[in-house]
Amino acid sequence: MTLATMARYEEARVQPIGDRAIVVGGSMAGLCAARILHDVVDKVVILERDDLPHGPESRGGAPQTSHPHAMLEAGRATLEDLFPGFSNDVLAAGGLELDMTRDIAWYDHGGVVAESATPLSALYASRPLFEHVVRERVRDTPGIRFREGCHFIDYQHDPASNRVTGVRFRDEKGTETALDAMLTVDATGRTSRTPAWLERHGYPSPDVDRVTVDVTYSTVCITRPPDAQRGVLIAPEPHRPRGAAMLPVEGDRWEVLLQGLHGERAPVDRQSFLDWADTLPMDDISTQLRDREWVSEIQRYPFPASVRRHYDDLARFPDGLVVTGDAVASFNPVYGQGMSVAALDALALHHELPRGIDGLGPRMFERVDDIVHEAWRTAVGNDFTFEQTTGPKPFATDLLNRYAGRLVARAHDDGMLTEAFLRVFRLERPATSLLYPRILWRVLSP
Ligand SMILES: Cc1cc2nc3c(=O)[nH]c(=O)nc-3n(C[C@H](O)[C@H](O)[C@H](O)COP(=O)(O)OP(=O)(O)OC[C@H]3O[C@@H](n4cnc5c(N)ncnc54)[C@H](O)[C@@H]3O)c2cc1C
C-alpha cells in the first residue's frame, strides 16, 4: 500500500469504543497511534521510558534522532491529515520546503538525475523537529496523557478470554505498577519484546526476515548561510559502498551524513570524516565541510540489518494488543521510510478500529503487511544490488534491479523518469507504476 492506493483518514468513520488505551513507546509510531486511538477511547496513556524534551532535541531512547531523517510524501501527507497544519508548524519552526530535484542534487547510478518533470516538494527539517511538532500536538490533545520515565515490563493477560488486559511497568518513581486497558499498542521499536512474550504465553511468535546490510551512519551539523538552501544526496552503489547526504535544516544548519555499507565504517573523527568526504563523486560536501563551522559532535549509529516480523501470518494472536512501526518492520535507513511507514500503520489502525477490538490485531497486521511490502520491496530489493547482502531475497529482485538501474541511469537526462522513480521512492505510488507503458518505453527503448 502507498499513499495513492490506501484510503485516507476520514473523521466520519470514527465511533467511540471504550474507556482506556495504552500506547507503549512515545516516538513517531506511538504518537501517531495515540492520535488515532484518541478518536475512539476516552483516555489514551502513552508510556515512555525517556523524559521527553519540550523542544526539538534528540533523545537517548531513540538514538537515531541525531541523524538526518527524510520525510517522504506518504508520511507528510498522512501526518497532515492526522495533525492539520503539521507542515506549516514545521515551516514556522524553521524547517524548509524544497523541491527534491531542483534544490537537491540527487546522485545515483553514476550521475545526477534530471529535474523532475513536475515539482516534487518535500519538507526538510531535523528529526527532533519533526518529532517535536507531532509530540506537541499530541500533548495539546485533551484525553491523551504522557507518562514519562516509565519502563514497560510485561503485558497483563487473561488466558481464558485470550486477551491482553493492560500492562505492568516501572513508574516515574521506580515502583512496579499495573494499568488496565481495553487495547494496548506496542510501539517500542526494534527492541520490541512482544515476540518473546508471545512465545512465553503459548502463542506462536512471528517469523522474522533479516536482510543484513551492515550500515554505519556518521553525522555532523555544520553552519549554513541562510540563503544557501541547496542539498546533496549521493546514493551508495556496489562499486562504491559509501553514500552521503548534506541536507538543509532549521537553525541555518546542514546535517552532513556519511554512510558506509558492508564493512565500510563511517568515520568518527574530524580528519577521517574529511578524508572520506574527499572520496565522494561530488565535491560539494567536502567543500562545505572545510568552509563552515562544525556545530555538533560527530554521532555514529550502526544498523546491522533490516528486520520484518510476519505478524500477518500468525495463526493465533491475543485480543487487546496490536504492534506498530519499527516493532513490526524496520528498514535500512538509507531509504528514509520509517516515519512514513509508522504514519501509514496508524492509518491502518484507523481503518480497522470501526470493525471492533476483537480480532483487531490480525486484521490490522494484514493491512500493515501491505504497507510494509511496498517499502520493503524498494529498500531490500535495492540492497541486493550489493553481493554481500544476505537474507531472503524477494521474488524477481535481480530482474527488477536491472530495470530500475537502467531507469535511474536514463533519468540523468529524462525528468519524467526522475519523477516516476521518486514517486515510488516517496511511497506515493506502488512500484508497479514503473511498468506503465509510457515509462517502460522510455526505459527500454534503444
Ligand atoms: C540511523 C537511522 C536513520 C533513519 N533515517 C530515517 C529517515 O531518513 N526517514 C525516516 O522516515 N525514518 C528514518 N529512520 C527510521 C525512524 O527513525 C523510525 O522508523 C521511526 O522513529 C519510527 O519508529 P518507532 O516509533 O516505531 O520506534 P522508535 O523510534 O525506535 O521509538 C521507540 C520508542 O519506544 C520507547 N521504548 C522502548 N522500549 C521501551 C520500554 N520498555 N518502556 C517504555 N518505552 C520504551 C523508546 O524510548 C522510544 O521512544 C531512521 C532510523 C535510523 C536507525
PDBQT file of the ligand as one rigid body, heavy atoms in Angstrom, charges set to zero:
ROOT
HETATM    1  C1  LIG A 501      20.168   5.865  11.627  1.00  0.00    +0.000 C 
HETATM    2  C2  LIG A 501      18.705   5.930  11.270  1.00  0.00    +0.000 A 
HETATM    3  C3  LIG A 501      18.273   6.849  10.335  1.00  0.00    +0.000 A 
HETATM    4  C4  LIG A 501      16.920   6.904   9.981  1.00  0.00    +0.000 A 
HETATM    5  N1  LIG A 501      16.522   7.756   8.992  1.00  0.00    +0.000 NA
HETATM    6  C5  LIG A 501      15.215   7.826   8.680  1.00  0.00    +0.000 A 
HETATM    7  C6  LIG A 501      14.767   8.729   7.675  1.00  0.00    +0.000 A 
HETATM    8  O1  LIG A 501      15.546   9.380   6.986  1.00  0.00    +0.000 OA
HETATM    9  N2  LIG A 501      13.408   8.834   7.465  1.00  0.00    +0.000 N 
HETATM   10  C7  LIG A 501      12.515   8.061   8.155  1.00  0.00    +0.000 A 
HETATM   11  O2  LIG A 501      11.307   8.186   7.930  1.00  0.00    +0.000 OA
HETATM   12  N3  LIG A 501      12.933   7.166   9.068  1.00  0.00    +0.000 NA
HETATM   13  C8  LIG A 501      14.240   7.023   9.347  1.00  0.00    +0.000 A 
HETATM   14  N4  LIG A 501      14.641   6.125  10.305  1.00  0.00    +0.000 N 
HETATM   15  C9  LIG A 501      13.629   5.270  10.956  1.00  0.00    +0.000 C 
HETATM   16  C10 LIG A 501      12.856   6.042  12.024  1.00  0.00    +0.000 C 
HETATM   17  O3  LIG A 501      13.734   6.586  12.981  1.00  0.00    +0.000 OA
HETATM   18  C11 LIG A 501      11.821   5.122  12.712  1.00  0.00    +0.000 C 
HETATM   19  O4  LIG A 501      11.208   4.325  11.752  1.00  0.00    +0.000 OA
HETATM   20  C12 LIG A 501      10.767   5.968  13.430  1.00  0.00    +0.000 C 
HETATM   21  O5  LIG A 501      11.315   6.577  14.558  1.00  0.00    +0.000 OA
HETATM   22  C13 LIG A 501       9.549   5.169  13.894  1.00  0.00    +0.000 C 
HETATM   23  O6  LIG A 501       9.973   4.263  14.812  1.00  0.00    +0.000 OA
HETATM   24  P1  LIG A 501       9.120   3.780  16.089  1.00  0.00    +0.000 P 
HETATM   25  O7  LIG A 501       8.349   4.905  16.660  1.00  0.00    +0.000 OA
HETATM   26  O8  LIG A 501       8.407   2.553  15.674  1.00  0.00    +0.000 OA
HETATM   27  O9  LIG A 501      10.294   3.319  17.069  1.00  0.00    +0.000 OA
HETATM   28  P2  LIG A 501      11.407   4.200  17.784  1.00  0.00    +0.000 P 
HETATM   29  O10 LIG A 501      11.599   5.490  17.094  1.00  0.00    +0.000 OA
HETATM   30  O11 LIG A 501      12.595   3.322  17.947  1.00  0.00    +0.000 OA
HETATM   31  O12 LIG A 501      10.788   4.504  19.200  1.00  0.00    +0.000 OA
HETATM   32  C14 LIG A 501      10.547   3.542  20.181  1.00  0.00    +0.000 C 
HETATM   33  C15 LIG A 501      10.165   4.284  21.453  1.00  0.00    +0.000 C 
HETATM   34  O13 LIG A 501       9.811   3.329  22.454  1.00  0.00    +0.000 OA
HETATM   35  C16 LIG A 501      10.453   3.675  23.681  1.00  0.00    +0.000 C 
HETATM   36  N5  LIG A 501      10.639   2.424  24.422  1.00  0.00    +0.000 N 
HETATM   37  C17 LIG A 501      11.347   1.344  24.040  1.00  0.00    +0.000 A 
HETATM   38  N6  LIG A 501      11.301   0.383  24.984  1.00  0.00    +0.000 NA
HETATM   39  C18 LIG A 501      10.538   0.869  25.982  1.00  0.00    +0.000 A 
HETATM   40  C19 LIG A 501      10.117   0.352  27.244  1.00  0.00    +0.000 A 
HETATM   41  N7  LIG A 501      10.484  -0.881  27.669  1.00  0.00    +0.000 N 
HETATM   42  N8  LIG A 501       9.328   1.124  28.020  1.00  0.00    +0.000 NA
HETATM   43  C20 LIG A 501       8.943   2.367  27.619  1.00  0.00    +0.000 A 
HETATM   44  N9  LIG A 501       9.321   2.914  26.446  1.00  0.00    +0.000 NA
HETATM   45  C21 LIG A 501      10.100   2.172  25.627  1.00  0.00    +0.000 A 
HETATM   46  C22 LIG A 501      11.756   4.330  23.244  1.00  0.00    +0.000 C 
HETATM   47  O14 LIG A 501      12.302   5.161  24.261  1.00  0.00    +0.000 OA
HETATM   48  C23 LIG A 501      11.305   5.118  22.025  1.00  0.00    +0.000 C 
HETATM   49  O15 LIG A 501      10.848   6.400  22.354  1.00  0.00    +0.000 OA
HETATM   50  C24 LIG A 501      15.994   6.030  10.623  1.00  0.00    +0.000 A 
HETATM   51  C25 LIG A 501      16.440   5.098  11.556  1.00  0.00    +0.000 A 
HETATM   52  C26 LIG A 501      17.789   5.038  11.859  1.00  0.00    +0.000 A 
HETATM   53  C27 LIG A 501      18.244   3.987  12.843  1.00  0.00    +0.000 C 
ENDROOT
TORSDOF 0
